[in-house]
């Protein structure tokens, strides 16, 4: 546990990218003349780096080590958080969230395979699910913590300072422990070798799974407030609290997953999570009840909670010698969080909010198909 805890703390730092939601809402209030399109630059500035940097970071990580890259990522995250705290205008907000996205990209590429290195192989899926529980805590407490800081000190931006300090303390803690990392074997990682892995149908299928599950996560987080208001007539501020209910479901789901996956095979866990996701998303599209809608927001969080760590662990454990390149490809796929929400918005503009939310149903259908294929063809036995 001496090695596991500081690595797990990096997943709390990883959650700071979810400040894009509350950041967008608060900045809109502070700068009322800024259009919705320009406000959309906040999540774009944070998530576009996953597409640009993930594979290069994975390659560099193959040379300098996962722990070193993880500390660099948390340091950049800390800097990104402090910039808009000390120099607050819209330009510095964009710059801060861009650095937050860069740092978070590095953290996500490094933290997942490093955690696999410090836990027993047979418990990788369980610990990766627990890591998402740690991440969900940070995501869930951000909004109430910002409200608390505003009510006590009159400045919600103190949240940036608090999370920035945590980032730098995490760097110091992780830097103080010695970790034996799993070394890559065979050819040294390169851009060519990384993208060559996409020629492996299993890896390509799993990378697309990450793209779509992150799309579901960010898309629901982004769209749920409007959906609840438009479809069920729920007051706007109340509807926005659906974000916290969703994150609560994710948090409890990852905690339960960490326990259950010590006994349940990861392949079965992926199947059951996919079934719960697609059923709950379908039901929120068709049910008329407000009460049921709130319950389904929670259940969707439960269903999605463990899919990311399960997909990651089922891939890295099948090809451990290429973990850096696989991690880079999968973190690149987090760019699904930047692309799926605009697709939802476009469909919503053309056809209405229900078809807009229905985009997530198609994403969930793909995940269910993947989980069934893995089990049916016995592609992995973990």
N, C-alpha and C positions, 0 to 999 in steps of 0.2 A: 504493500500500500504506500510505502515511502516514495515510490516512483509513480504510482498510478494517480495519486491525488493532485500533484502539480500539473500533470497532463490533463486531468479532468477539468481543472480550473480554466484551462485554455478554452474549453467548450463554453464556459460562462462568458469569456471574452468574445467568443464566436457569436454569441447572441446579440452583440451590440449592433450588428448590421440591421437587426429588426427595428432599430430606432427610425428607419425610413418612414414607418407608418406614423408614429407620433410626431416625428420631425416635420413631416409634410403638413399635418394638421396644425401644429403650433406655428410654423412659419407662415402658413396661410393667414392665421390670425394676426401675426406681427407685421406682415407686409400685405395688406388687403388689396393693393393694386395689382398684385402678381396674378397672372392668368393660370387656369388649371393646367394648360399645356406646359407653361414654364415651370410650374410646381412639379410636373412630372419628371423634370430633370433630376430631382432629388433621388428617387429610386433608380433612375437610369444611371446616374453618376456612380451609384454604389454597386450595382449589379453587372454593369457592362464589363468590369474588369475580370469577372470570372471567365468570360469568353476569351478575353485578350491574353491574360497572364497565366491561367491555370497550367497549361502544358509547359511553357517555359519555366515556371516555378518548379514543377515536378522534375524537370531535367536538371535544373540547378541544384535542387534538393538531392539528387542522385550523387552529386559531387561534394556538397558541403555538409550534408546530413540533415535529418528531419528536425532534430532539436534546435539546431542553429537557425533553420528557416522559420521554425515556429516562433522563436524569440524575436526574430526580425519582424514577423507579421504582427505580433502583439505590440511591439514598439511602434510600428507605423500606425496601428489602430489607435494607440494612445495619443500620438501626435494629431491624428485626424480629429479626435474628439476635443482636444484642447483648443484648436484653431478657432472654431465658431464660439467657444466659450469666452475667449479673451478678445476676439475681434468679430463682432456680430453684425454682419450684413448679408444680403442674399448671396453675394459672390463668395464670401468666406464659408457660408453654409454649403454651397456646392463643392468648394475645394475641400472642406472637411469631410463631407460624405464621400468624395472621390477617394481621399486617403483612407477613409474607413473601409471602403470597398476593396482597395488594394491590399490593405492589411488583412482584411477578412478573407480575401482570396488565398493569401499565403497561409493563414491560420488553418483554413479548411483543407488545403492540400496537405499540410504537414501533420495536423493533429490526429486525423483518423488513422493513418498508417503507424504513427508513433504509438498510439494507444494499443494497436494490435501487437506491437513489439513488446510492450510492458505487461501484457496479461497473457495467461495461458491460452493457447490456440483454441481449445474447445470452448472457451468462455468468451471468445471475441465478440460474437453476436450479442451476448448478454451485456457486456461492457459497452459496446457501441450504442446499444439502446439506452443504457443508463447515461451515457454521455449526452444523448439527445434530451434526456430528462434534465440534466444540468443546464443545457442550452435553453430549454423551455422555461426554466425558472427565470433566467435573465430576460427573456422575451416577455414573460407575463408581468413581471414587476415593474417594467419600465414606465408604463403609463401611470399607475398609481403612485410610483415614486416621484415622477415629474409633478404630479398634482400635489403631493405632500410638500415637496421642496418649494413649489410656488406659494402654497398656503402659509408655510412657515417663514420663508425668506423672500417671497415676492419675485422669484426668478426660477423658471423651469429649467433654464440652461445649466443650473448647478448639476443636473443629471450628467451633462457632458464631463464636468469636472470629476464627479464621483467615479464614473466609468473609466475615465482616463487614468486616474490614480490606480484603480484596480488593474488596468492593463499593464502599467509599469511595475506594480508589485508582483504580478504574475511572471513577468520577465525575470525578475530577481530570483523568485522561488525556483522556477524551472532551471535557471542557470546554475543554481547551487547543487543540483543533483546530477549524478553520472548515470547515463543510460547506454546500455549496449544495444545498438540498433542492428536489425537484420540487413546485411549487405546484399546489394544486387549481384546477381550472377550472370554470366554470359556477356553480351554486348553492352557497352555503356549507353545509358539513355541519351537520346537525341530527339529532335523534332520528328525526324523521319521514323525512328523506331517507335515513338509514341503513337503517331497517327497510323503506322503500319498495324498496330494492334486492333484498329477498327476493322481490319480485314478478318479478324476473328469474330464469327457471328455471335458467339456468346457474349463477348465483351461489348460489341456494338449494341446488342439487345439490352444489356444492363446499363450502358451509358445513356441510351434513350430513356430508360426507366427513370434514371436520376433527373434527366431533363424534364420529364412530365410530372414526377412527384413534387419537385420543387415548384413547377408551374402551378400545380394544385395548391400547394402551401401558400405561395405568394399571391396567387390569383384569388383564393378565398379570403385571405387577409385583406386584400385590396378591395374586393368587390362585395363582401358580405354586408357592409353597412348600407350601401345603396340598394342591394337586393332586399334586405329586410324592410327598409323604408318603403320601397316601391311596391313590393309584392304583398306585404302584410300591413302596411300603414303604420309601422312602428315609428315613433318620433325619432328624428335624426340622431340626436345625441345619445339616446338610449340604444339605437341600432348600432352605433359605433362601438358600444361596449361588447358587441358580439365578438370583436377581436380578442378581448381578454378571455371570454368563455371558450373560444376556439383554442387559445394557447393553454388554458387550464386543461382541456381535454388532451392536448398533445403532451403536456407535462405528466399527467397521471397515466397516459398511455405508455409513455416511454419508461416510467417507473415500473408499471406492471409488466411491460415487455422485458425489462432487465431481469425480473424474477422468473417469468414464465419461460424465457429462452434458455435458462439453465437446464430445463428439462425437455423443452420442445425443439425439434430440429428447425434450423433457420428457414429451410424450404417450406415447411408447413406454416411457420410464422408469417412468411411472405404471402402465402395463399390466403390465410385467414384475415390478415390485414387488408388485402386487396378486396376481398368479399365485403368486409365491413365498410370499406370506403365507397365502393360503387353502390351498395344498397342505400347507405345514408345520403349520398349525394342525390341519388334518384328520388328518394322520399322527399327531400327538401324542395325538389322541383314540382312535386305533385300534391303534397298535403296542403290543406287550407288553414290549419290551426296555427296560431301564433305560439302557443305553448309548445306544441310539437316542434315548431321551427327552432325555438331556443334549445330544446333537447338535442335536435339533430346537429346544430352548430357544434355542440359539445362532442357528439358521437363522431362527427367527421374528423375532429381533432384526434380522437382516440384511434380511428382507423388509419389515418395518415402517419401517425406518430412514429411507427417503427419501420416504415418502408425504406426510408433512406439508409439507416444503418444496416438493415438486412441486405439490401442490394449491394452495398459497399462490401460488407464482410463476405458475402457469397462469391463475390468476384475476386477480391484480394486473396482469400484463402484458397481459391482454385489456382491462382497464378501469383504466389507470394514473391517470386523472384522478379516480377515486373510491377511491384506495388507502387513505386514512385510514378511511373508512367500512367498506370491505371488511375491513381489518385488524381493526377493532373487532368486526365480526360474526364473523369467524373466531376471534378470541381468545375471544369469548363462547362459541363452540362448544367451547372447551377444557373447559367444564363437563361434557362427556362423561366426563371423568376422575372426576367426582364421582358420576355417575349410573349408568354401566355396571357398576362393581363391585358396588353393592348389588343390581342385577338379577341378576348372576352368583351372589351369595350367596343370594338368594331361590330361584333355580332350583336351586342346589345343595342347599339345605335341603329342597326339595320332591321333587327327582328324583335327586339325587346329584351327585358332583363332575364326572363326565364331561359331563352336560348343562349343568352350570354353566359349564365351559370352552367348551362348544359355543356359548354366546352369542357368543363371539368369532368363531366361524365365520360366523355370520349377518352380523356387522359386516364381515368380510372379503369376503363375497359381494357386499354392496352396493358396496364399493370396486372390486371387479373389474367389476361392471356399469357403474359410472360411467366407468372407464377405457375400456371397450369402446365405450360410447356416444359419448364424446368423439372417438375415432378414427373410428368408423363414420360419424358425422354431420359430421365435420370441423369441430367447434365452435371449435377453435383449432389453429393450425399453428405450434407452437413446440416 
